[in-house]
Amino acid sequence: MKSLMTIQDISLWIKTAAPSGQLTSDSRRVQRGDVFFAYAGATDFIAAAIAQGAAAIVHDAVEWNAAWSQVPHLLVSDLKRLAGPVAHAFYDMPDSAMFSAGVTGTNGKTSCALWLAQQGVPDWRLLLIFILGTFLMRSAGCAINDYADQDI
């Protein structure tokens, strides 16, 4: 076992140990060929993951039990902190080709999201539906509030 492995080293080890497996830290979800991440304190779940068909175990500060030796294992210090970056590398950085944008604020989120989703000015009919929907819902809200407040 190599000490001070990089994220890419860990990902490569996992791909070699379980080429068609998925990653999970929930022993109940392990399927044949998957890789189980056993965080510190999870020794009770390693046997269950192996029984479910785990092809490899990546573990953190868990003393390895000889009874679990039928599957390859890798000790990774601070696994819980590294699990996200390892999964990112293992799944070949799926977000690298994806555009992401966040729209926050009080007013105009839906309109801005619509513009972003259309990659420019949306079709005028769709825009009209959104504008009418906003106007009508706000009008209805004001009318309901006025009616509810009439006895105050």
Backbone as a printed PyTorch tensor [residue, N CA C, xyz], in Angstrom:
tensor([[[  0.8600,  -1.1740,   0.0000],
         [  0.0000,   0.0000,   0.0000],
         [  0.9000,   1.2290,   0.0000]],

        [[  0.5890,   2.1770,  -0.8190],
         [  1.3720,   3.3860,  -0.9970],
         [  0.8850,   4.4560,  -0.0300]],

        [[  1.8010,   5.1420,   0.6340],
         [  1.3770,   6.2100,   1.5240],
         [  1.3050,   7.5170,   0.7370]],

        [[  0.5140,   8.4490,   1.2480],
         [  0.3460,   9.7560,   0.6300],
         [ -0.0820,   9.6660,  -0.8380]],

        [[ -1.0900,   8.8970,  -1.0900],
         [ -1.6210,   8.7650,  -2.4460],
         [ -2.3770,  10.0360,  -2.8160]],

        [[ -2.3360,  10.3820,  -4.0810],
         [ -3.1110,  11.5210,  -4.5650],
         [ -4.5430,  11.0680,  -4.8340]],

        [[ -5.4100,  12.0290,  -5.0810],
         [ -6.8010,  11.7200,  -5.4260],
         [ -6.8370,  10.8340,  -6.6740]],

        [[ -6.0100,  11.1780,  -7.6640],
         [ -5.9710,  10.3970,  -8.9030],
         [ -5.4590,   8.9830,  -8.6460]],

        [[ -4.4640,   8.8270,  -7.7490],
         [ -3.9530,   7.4920,  -7.4000],
         [ -5.0620,   6.6370,  -6.7810]],

        [[ -5.8150,   7.2370,  -5.8670],
         [ -6.9060,   6.5080,  -5.2050],
         [ -7.9680,   6.1130,  -6.2310]],

        [[ -8.3160,   7.0490,  -7.1100],
         [ -9.3070,   6.7700,  -8.1530],
         [ -8.8350,   5.6430,  -9.0670]],

        [[ -7.5900,   5.6710,  -9.4580],
         [ -7.0350,   4.6230, -10.3250],
         [ -7.0430,   3.2780,  -9.6110]],

        [[ -6.7000,   3.2650,  -8.3200],
         [ -6.7300,   2.0110,  -7.5480],
         [ -8.1500,   1.4430,  -7.5470]],

        [[ -9.1430,   2.3090,  -7.3200],
         [-10.5410,   1.8610,  -7.2850],
         [-10.9570,   1.3110,  -8.6510]],

        [[-10.6110,   2.0230,  -9.7280],
         [-10.9850,   1.5640, -11.0770],
         [-10.3420,   0.2280, -11.4090]],

        [[ -9.1440,  -0.0040, -10.8860],
         [ -8.4640,  -1.2810, -11.1100],
         [ -9.1070,  -2.3950, -10.2760]],

        [[ -9.4400,  -2.0830,  -9.0280],
         [-10.0100,  -3.0940,  -8.1220],
         [-11.4520,  -3.4450,  -8.4740]],

        [[-12.2000,  -2.4610,  -8.9750],
         [-13.6240,  -2.6830,  -9.2860],
         [-13.9770,  -1.9100, -10.5510]],

        [[-13.5600,  -2.4130, -11.7050],
         [-13.7040,  -1.6500, -12.9470],
         [-15.1330,  -1.2660, -13.3340]],

        [[-16.1140,  -2.0470, -12.9340],
         [-17.4880,  -1.7080, -13.3210],
         [-18.3370,  -1.3100, -12.1210]],

        [[-17.6960,  -1.0910, -10.9860],
         [-18.4400,  -0.8040,  -9.7680],
         [-18.8170,   0.6510,  -9.6000]],

        [[-19.7290,   0.8650,  -8.6770],
         [-20.1410,   2.1980,  -8.2580],
         [-19.5850,   2.4330,  -6.8520]],

        [[-19.5700,   3.6790,  -6.4090],
         [-19.0880,   4.0220,  -5.0810],
         [-20.2730,   4.2370,  -4.1500]],

        [[-20.1430,   3.7330,  -2.9230],
         [-21.1860,   3.9790,  -1.9320],
         [-20.5890,   3.9110,  -0.5330]],

        [[-21.2010,   4.6650,   0.3760],
         [-20.8110,   4.5820,   1.7800],
         [-21.9560,   4.0110,   2.6090]],

        [[-22.9650,   3.4880,   1.9470],
         [-24.1160,   2.8740,   2.6140],
         [-24.0940,   1.3780,   2.3010]],

        [[-23.7610,   0.5710,   3.2960],
         [-23.6170,  -0.8720,   3.0650],
         [-24.9080,  -1.5100,   2.5720]],

        [[-26.0510,  -0.9030,   2.8620],
         [-27.3370,  -1.4470,   2.4040],
         [-27.5290,  -1.2700,   0.9020]],

        [[-26.7910,  -0.3590,   0.2990],
         [-26.9380,  -0.0850,  -1.1310],
         [-25.8660,  -0.7490,  -1.9870]],

        [[-24.9530,  -1.4500,  -1.3450],
         [-23.8800,  -2.1090,  -2.0990],
         [-24.4770,  -3.1930,  -2.9860]],

        [[-24.0310,  -3.1880,  -4.2420],
         [-24.4020,  -4.2460,  -5.1830],
         [-23.1240,  -4.9440,  -5.6250]],

        [[-23.2680,  -6.1260,  -6.1790],
         [-22.1050,  -6.9010,  -6.6080],
         [-21.2070,  -6.0560,  -7.5020]],

        [[-19.9270,  -5.9750,  -7.1160],
         [-18.9390,  -5.2410,  -7.8980],
         [-18.7020,  -3.8100,  -7.4450]],

        [[-19.4750,  -3.3130,  -6.4800],
         [-19.3300,  -1.9330,  -6.0120],
         [-18.1490,  -1.7760,  -5.0570]],

        [[-17.8280,  -0.5230,  -4.7780],
         [-16.7660,  -0.1780,  -3.8320],
         [-17.4310,   0.4840,  -2.6270]],

        [[-17.0990,  -0.0240,  -1.4510],
         [-17.6740,   0.4930,  -0.2130],
         [-16.6730,   1.4010,   0.4750]],

        [[-17.1060,   2.6360,   0.7900],
         [-16.2870,   3.5780,   1.5600],
         [-16.6630,   3.4040,   3.0290]],

        [[-15.7320,   2.9120,   3.8310],
         [-15.9710,   2.7030,   5.2600],
         [-15.2720,   3.8130,   6.0270]],

        [[-16.0470,   4.7910,   6.4470],
         [-15.4880,   5.8970,   7.2250],
         [-15.1190,   5.4170,   8.6140]],

        [[-14.3380,   6.2020,   9.3260],
         [-13.9300,   5.8490,  10.6860],
         [-15.1670,   5.5160,  11.5160]],

        [[-15.1120,   4.4190,  12.2410],
         [-16.2300,   3.9860,  13.0670],
         [-17.2270,   3.1010,  12.3350]],

        [[-16.9300,   2.7270,  11.0940],
         [-17.8830,   1.9380,  10.3070],
         [-17.4860,   0.4690,  10.1870]],

        [[-16.6820,  -0.0340,  11.1120],
         [-16.2380,  -1.4270,  11.0010],
         [-17.3890,  -2.4120,  11.0170]],

        [[-18.4780,  -2.0610,  11.6690],
         [-19.6380,  -2.9610,  11.7260],
         [-20.2640,  -3.1710,  10.3520]],

        [[-20.0310,  -2.2540,   9.4320],
         [-20.6830,  -2.3080,   8.1290],
         [-19.8260,  -2.9360,   7.0400]],

        [[-18.5440,  -3.1370,   7.3130],
         [-17.6610,  -3.7170,   6.2950],
         [-18.0970,  -5.1410,   5.9560]],

        [[-18.3610,  -5.9470,   6.9630],
         [-18.7900,  -7.3290,   6.7200],
         [-20.0950,  -7.3560,   5.9210]],

        [[-21.0170,  -6.4560,   6.2280],
         [-22.2850,  -6.3960,   5.5000],
         [-22.0560,  -6.0110,   4.0360]],

        [[-21.1580,  -5.0630,   3.7960],
         [-20.8560,  -4.6420,   2.4240],
         [-20.2390,  -5.7910,   1.6340]],

        [[-19.3500,  -6.5360,   2.2630],
         [-18.7280,  -7.6850,   1.5970],
         [-19.7890,  -8.7460,   1.3040]],

        [[-20.6840,  -8.9770,   2.2590],
         [-21.7580,  -9.9580,   2.0540],
         [-22.6860,  -9.5400,   0.9120]],

        [[-22.8610,  -8.2420,   0.7140],
         [-23.7000,  -7.7230,  -0.3720],
         [-23.0070,  -7.8160,  -1.7280]],

        [[-21.6910,  -8.0920,  -1.7270],
         [-20.9650,  -8.2460,  -2.9840],
         [-19.9550,  -7.1720,  -3.3030]],

        [[-19.5370,  -6.3890,  -2.3150],
         [-18.5440,  -5.3440,  -2.5650],
         [-17.2830,  -5.9490,  -3.1750]],

        [[-16.7670,  -5.3060,  -4.2120],
         [-15.5590,  -5.7860,  -4.8850],
         [-14.3090,  -5.2370,  -4.2220]],

        [[-14.4430,  -4.1200,  -3.5070],
         [-13.2950,  -3.5030,  -2.8230],
         [-13.8090,  -2.6140,  -1.6960]],

        [[-12.9300,  -2.3890,  -0.7360],
         [-13.2520,  -1.5280,   0.3990],
         [-12.1880,  -0.4450,   0.4870]],

        [[-12.6310,   0.7890,   0.5730],
         [-11.7390,   1.9110,   0.8720],
         [-12.1070,   2.3250,   2.2820]],

        [[-11.1320,   2.3080,   3.1880],
         [-11.4580,   2.5320,   4.5900],
         [-10.5420,   3.5690,   5.2150]],

        [[-11.0090,   4.1030,   6.3320],
         [-10.3360,   5.1890,   7.0230],
         [-10.0790,   4.7900,   8.4720]],

        [[ -8.8240,   4.6040,   8.8110],
         [ -8.4220,   4.3300,  10.1910],
         [ -9.1860,   3.1700,  10.8130]],

        [[ -9.4920,   2.1820,  10.0030],
         [-10.1710,   0.9840,  10.4950],
         [ -9.1360,  -0.1310,  10.5230]],

        [[ -8.9990,  -0.7690,  11.6490],
         [ -8.0750,  -1.9000,  11.7160],
         [ -8.6600,  -3.0320,  10.8790]],

        [[ -7.8890,  -3.5040,   9.9220],
         [ -8.3880,  -4.4990,   8.9810],
         [ -8.4780,  -5.8580,   9.6400]],

        [[ -9.6090,  -6.5180,   9.4620],
         [ -9.8730,  -7.8290,  10.0370],
         [ -9.5290,  -8.8900,   8.9920]],

        [[ -8.8000,  -9.8910,   9.3820],
         [ -8.3970, -10.9590,   8.4580],
         [ -9.6010, -11.6530,   7.8170]],

        [[-10.7420, -11.6460,   8.4920],
         [-11.9530, -12.2750,   7.9470],
         [-12.4630, -11.5350,   6.7060]],

        [[-12.0190, -10.3080,   6.5010],
         [-12.4660,  -9.5160,   5.3540],
         [-11.5030,  -9.6160,   4.1750]],

        [[-10.5100, -10.4650,   4.2690],
         [ -9.4160, -10.4950,   3.2950],
         [ -9.8010, -10.9720,   1.8950]],

        [[-11.0350, -11.4100,   1.6950],
         [-11.4240, -11.8710,   0.3660],
         [-11.5930, -10.7170,  -0.6240]],

        [[-11.5920,  -9.4750,  -0.1580],
         [-11.6980,  -8.3240,  -1.0660],
         [-10.4910,  -7.4040,  -0.8780]],

        [[-10.0540,  -6.7680,  -1.9620],
         [ -8.9580,  -5.8090,  -1.8170],
         [ -9.4070,  -4.5990,  -1.0050]],

        [[ -8.4700,  -4.0090,  -0.2930],
         [ -8.8120,  -2.8510,   0.5330],
         [ -7.6950,  -1.8200,   0.4580]],

        [[ -8.0780,  -0.5710,   0.6840],
         [ -7.1360,   0.5320,   0.6460],
         [ -7.4150,   1.4460,   1.8250]],

        [[ -6.3830,   1.7130,   2.6130],
         [ -6.4940,   2.6220,   3.7400],
         [ -6.2450,   4.0430,   3.2420]],

        [[ -7.1990,   4.9320,   3.4600],
         [ -7.0860,   6.3360,   3.0600],
         [ -7.3680,   7.1950,   4.2860]],

        [[ -6.3750,   7.8960,   4.7380],
         [ -6.5630,   8.7770,   5.8950],
         [ -7.5080,   9.9120,   5.5380]],

        [[ -8.3750,  10.2550,   6.4720],
         [ -9.3350,  11.3460,   6.3040],
         [-10.2610,  11.0970,   5.1060]],

        [[-10.7230,   9.8660,   4.9770],
         [-11.5430,   9.4490,   3.8430],
         [-12.8120,  10.2810,   3.6980]],

        [[-13.4620,  10.6040,   4.8090],
         [-14.7220,  11.3400,   4.7170],
         [-14.5260,  12.6840,   4.0170]],

        [[-13.4180,  13.3520,   4.2850],
         [-13.1300,  14.6360,   3.6440],
         [-12.7630,  14.4520,   2.1760]],

        [[-12.1080,  13.3370,   1.8540],
         [-11.6420,  13.0960,   0.4890],
         [-12.6580,  12.3750,  -0.3980]],

        [[-13.7360,  11.8810,   0.1700],
         [-14.6950,  11.0810,  -0.5960],
         [-15.2490,  11.8320,  -1.8040]],

        [[-15.6060,  13.0820,  -1.6470],
         [-16.1410,  13.8660,  -2.7630],
         [-15.1390,  14.0220,  -3.8980]],

        [[-13.9250,  14.5120,  -3.6050],
         [-12.9270,  14.6200,  -4.6720],
         [-12.5670,  13.2740,  -5.3100]],

        [[-12.5340,  12.2070,  -4.5170],
         [-12.2390,  10.8800,  -5.0790],
         [-13.3630,  10.4590,  -6.0330]],

        [[-14.6120,  10.6450,  -5.6230],
         [-15.7490,  10.3010,  -6.4880],
         [-15.7260,  11.1510,  -7.7540]],

        [[-15.3840,  12.4070,  -7.6180],
         [-15.2970,  13.3130,  -8.7710],
         [-14.2850,  12.7810,  -9.7820]],

        [[-13.1280,  12.3610,  -9.2920],
         [-12.1000,  11.8090, -10.1840],
         [-12.5230,  10.4470, -10.7270]],

        [[-13.1090,   9.6010,  -9.8770],
         [-13.5200,   8.2520, -10.2890],
         [-14.5390,   8.3060, -11.4310]],

        [[-15.4840,   9.2330, -11.3310],
         [-16.5250,   9.3490, -12.3570],
         [-16.1000,  10.2990, -13.4900]],

        [[-14.8010,  10.5200, -13.6350],
         [-14.2150,  11.3110, -14.7270],
         [-14.7400,  12.7420, -14.7910]],

        [[-14.8610,  13.3640, -13.6320],
         [-15.2090,  14.7790, -13.5050],
         [-16.4260,  15.1570, -14.3510]],

        [[-17.5900,  14.6160, -14.0200],
         [-18.7700,  14.7930, -14.8600],
         [-19.2210,  16.2390, -15.0290]],

        [[-18.8500,  17.1090, -14.1280],
         [-19.2850,  18.4950, -14.2360],
         [-18.3950,  19.3470, -15.1350]],

        [[-17.3110,  18.7780, -15.6430],
         [-16.3750,  19.5790, -16.4400],
         [-16.9850,  20.0590, -17.7550]],

        [[-17.9770,  19.3630, -18.2760],
         [-18.6110,  19.7660, -19.5310],
         [-19.9880,  20.3790, -19.3010]],

        [[-20.2830,  20.7090, -18.0490],
         [-21.6130,  21.1940, -17.7140],
         [-21.5470,  22.6650, -17.3030]],

        [[-22.4600,  23.4600, -17.8230],
         [-22.5630,  24.8620, -17.4340],
         [-23.5250,  24.9580, -16.2670]],

        [[-23.1270,  25.6630, -15.2300],
         [-23.9850,  25.8380, -14.0660],
         [-24.1200,  27.3190, -13.7600]],

        [[-25.3020,  27.7210, -13.3730],
         [-25.5400,  29.1020, -12.9670],
         [-26.5410,  29.1000, -11.8260]],

        [[-26.3490,  29.9870, -10.8940],
         [-27.2840,  30.1340,  -9.7850],
         [-27.9760,  31.4770,  -9.8820]],

        [[-29.2720,  31.4920,  -9.6670],
         [-30.0490,  32.7250,  -9.7250],
         [-30.6740,  32.9120,  -8.3460]],

        [[-30.3340,  34.0200,  -7.6990],
         [-30.8710,  34.2910,  -6.3630],
         [-31.5250,  35.6620,  -6.3460]],

        [[-32.2390,  35.9430,  -5.2980],
         [-32.8650,  37.2510,  -5.1540],
         [-34.3270,  37.1060,  -4.8200]],

        [[-34.9930,  38.2410,  -4.7160],
         [-36.4030,  38.2470,  -4.3470],
         [-37.2990,  38.1960,  -5.5720]],

        [[-37.0130,  39.0230,  -6.5490],
         [-37.8720,  39.1240,  -7.7250],
         [-37.0890,  38.7840,  -8.9910]],

        [[-37.7530,  38.1540,  -9.9300],
         [-37.1600,  37.9350, -11.2430],
         [-36.3780,  36.6520, -11.4180]],

        [[-36.3840,  35.7710, -10.4230],
         [-35.6110,  34.5230, -10.5440],
         [-36.1250,  33.6570, -11.6890]],

        [[-37.4210,  33.5110, -11.7860],
         [-37.9900,  32.6580, -12.8270],
         [-37.6840,  33.2150, -14.2100]],

        [[-37.8310,  34.5280, -14.3620],
         [-37.5440,  35.1450, -15.6670],
         [-36.0770,  34.9710, -16.0410]],

        [[-35.1760,  35.1930, -15.0750],
         [-33.7400,  35.0240, -15.3460],
         [-33.4170,  33.5740, -15.6860]],

        [[-34.0000,  32.6460, -14.9430],
         [-33.7560,  31.2270, -15.2170],
         [-34.2890,  30.8480, -16.5950]],

        [[-35.4260,  31.4210, -16.9760],
         [-36.0000,  31.1740, -18.2970],
         [-35.0500,  31.6730, -19.3890]],

        [[-34.5070,  32.8610, -19.1980],
         [-33.5600,  33.4210, -20.1610],
         [-32.3290,  32.5240, -20.2810]],

        [[-31.7950,  32.0850, -19.1390],
         [-30.6120,  31.2120, -19.1550],
         [-30.9030,  29.8820, -19.8410]],

        [[-32.0580,  29.3010, -19.5250],
         [-32.4090,  27.9990, -20.1000],
         [-32.5770,  28.0820, -21.6120]],

        [[-33.0540,  29.2230, -22.0990],
         [-33.2590,  29.4000, -23.5350],
         [-31.9810,  29.8470, -24.2440]],

        [[-30.9320,  30.1250, -23.4740],
         [-29.6590,  30.6240, -24.0010],
         [-29.8730,  31.8800, -24.8370]],

        [[-30.6850,  32.7510, -24.3330],
         [-30.9980,  33.9970, -25.0200],
         [-32.4440,  34.3620, -24.7730]],

        [[-32.9770,  35.2000, -25.6130],
         [-34.3620,  35.6520, -25.4480],
         [-35.3050,  34.4880, -25.7240]],

        [[-36.1880,  34.1700, -24.7560],
         [-37.1310,  33.0690, -24.9750],
         [-38.2150,  33.4500, -25.9840]],

        [[-38.8950,  32.4600, -26.4710],
         [-40.0070,  32.6560, -27.3910],
         [-41.0280,  33.5970, -26.7340]],

        [[-41.5940,  34.5230, -27.4830],
         [-42.4870,  35.5320, -26.9180],
         [-43.7310,  34.9210, -26.2700]],

        [[-44.2040,  33.7730, -26.8000],
         [-45.3980,  33.1350, -26.2080],
         [-45.0890,  32.5880, -24.8130]],

        [[-43.9240,  31.9870, -24.6680],
         [-43.5180,  31.4700, -23.3610],
         [-43.3060,  32.6200, -22.3880]],

        [[-42.6790,  33.6770, -22.8580],
         [-42.4530,  34.8540, -22.0320],
         [-43.7800,  35.4740, -21.5890]],

        [[-44.7500,  35.5320, -22.4960],
         [-46.0670,  36.0770, -22.1700],
         [-46.7450,  35.2520, -21.0780]],

        [[-46.6430,  33.9340, -21.1830],
         [-47.2410,  33.0620, -20.1600],
         [-46.6280,  33.3430, -18.7930]],

        [[-45.3080,  33.4950, -18.7370],
         [-44.6460,  33.7600, -17.4600],
         [-45.0430,  35.1340, -16.9100]],

        [[-45.0990,  36.1410, -17.7710],
         [-45.4520,  37.4920, -17.3120],
         [-46.8990,  37.5220, -16.8160]],

        [[-47.8090,  36.9250, -17.5860],
         [-49.2090,  36.8690, -17.1500],
         [-49.3600,  36.0790, -15.8560]],

        [[-48.6470,  34.9730, -15.7560],
         [-48.7100,  34.1710, -14.5370],
         [-48.2540,  34.9590, -13.3280]],

        [[-47.1630,  35.6950, -13.4730],
         [-46.6580,  36.5160, -12.3690],
         [-47.6650,  37.5990, -12.0160]],

        [[-48.1480,  38.3080, -13.0120],
         [-49.1070,  39.4010, -12.7750],
         [-50.3760,  38.8780, -12.1100]],

        [[-50.9380,  37.7920, -12.6540],
         [-52.1900,  37.2600, -12.1100],
         [-52.0130,  36.7200, -10.6940]],

        [[-50.9130,  36.0340, -10.4420],
         [-50.6970,  35.4700,  -9.1010],
         [-50.4720,  36.5790,  -8.0760]],

        [[-49.7370,  37.6170,  -8.4710],
         [-49.5360,  38.7360,  -7.5340],
         [-50.8490,  39.4700,  -7.2970]],

        [[-51.6310,  39.6410,  -8.3460],
         [-52.9310,  40.3020,  -8.1940],
         [-53.8310,  39.4890,  -7.2770]],

        [[-53.8540,  38.1840,  -7.4880],
         [-54.6740,  37.3110,  -6.6360],
         [-54.1970,  37.3810,  -5.1950]],

        [[-52.8780,  37.4110,  -5.0050],
         [-52.3360,  37.4980,  -3.6520],
         [-52.7380,  38.7880,  -2.9650]],

        [[-52.6740,  39.8950,  -3.6890],
         [-53.0750,  41.1840,  -3.1070],
         [-54.5600,  41.1820,  -2.7650]],

        [[-55.3820,  40.6440,  -3.6790],
         [-56.8270,  40.5980,  -3.4430],
         [-57.1510,  39.7410,  -2.2190]],

        [[-56.5010,  38.6180,  -2.0930],
         [-56.7380,  37.7280,  -0.9420],
         [-56.2980,  38.4050,   0.3370]],

        [[-55.1400,  39.0530,   0.3100],
         [-54.6710,  39.7570,   1.5080],
         [-55.6100,  40.8910,   1.8900]],

        [[-56.0950,  41.6630,   0.8880],
         [-57.0270,  42.7510,   1.1690],
         [-58.3160,  42.2150,   1.7740]],

        [[-58.8230,  41.1210,   1.2480],
         [-60.0450,  40.5200,   1.7690],
         [-59.8290,  40.0300,   3.2010]],

        [[-58.6740,  39.3860,   3.4430],
         [-58.3920,  38.8660,   4.7760],
         [-58.1970,  39.9780,   5.7830]],

        [[-57.6850,  41.1280,   5.3450],
         [-57.4000,  42.2410,   6.2660],
         [-58.5840,  43.2040,   6.4520]],

        [[-59.7080,  42.9860,   5.8070],
         [-60.7980,  43.9510,   5.8510],
         [-61.4030,  44.0980,   7.2320]],

        [[-61.3180,  43.0650,   8.0830],
         [-61.9180,  43.1480,   9.4160],
         [-60.9420,  43.6430,  10.4800]],

        [[-59.7450,  43.9450,  10.0950],
         [-58.7480,  44.3650,  11.1010],
         [-58.8600,  45.8140,  11.4150]]])
